[in-house]
Amino acid sequence: MKCRHHFFILAIENIDKMRVVLQRVSNASVTIEGEIVAETGRGLLILVGIEDDDTLEDIDWLAAKIIQLRIFDDENGVMNLSVKDVDGEILIVSQFTLHASTKKGNRPSYIRASKPGFAIPMYEKFIQKTEELLGKKVGTGRFGAMMEVALVNDGPVTIIIDSKQKDF
């Protein structure tokens, strides 16, 4: 029984997926070479990692899930409102390190992260879909740039979502 369970966990780890880490924030910003290129007030900071097997369906599902996720407090202090319900803002930052493999050695491997030729258009489509569902522009980092990301995590609330979760 233990072996089967262990095998199942390993099988899930090897599934390719678009991955986001989202944090509910009071504010967040991205600075590149000393210049603030994007900042947001109350809302979400979304770190997104893209793999070669990701699809437009993954983007649609993730963007909808994020916009509808009820992680903001209502008048009773219960997490019952979405970022759209609270007229929140969103800051999206690409982060290939979300797909780091740490199975062997001490230096992470990023072989599963997509190369820019695939990842940039997918990142841009994710931004576009998120803006469409939110009903307003979102702030972004700059793909491939060395960025300083600052945030005040509200709660703290931090959630990891993989697009392949929709299949389980």
Helices and strands as residue ranges (DSSP letters): H 2-13, E 19-32, E 35-40, E 43-49, H 56-68, E 72-73, E 79-81, E 89-94, G 96-99, H 116-134, E 139-140, E 148-162, G 163-167
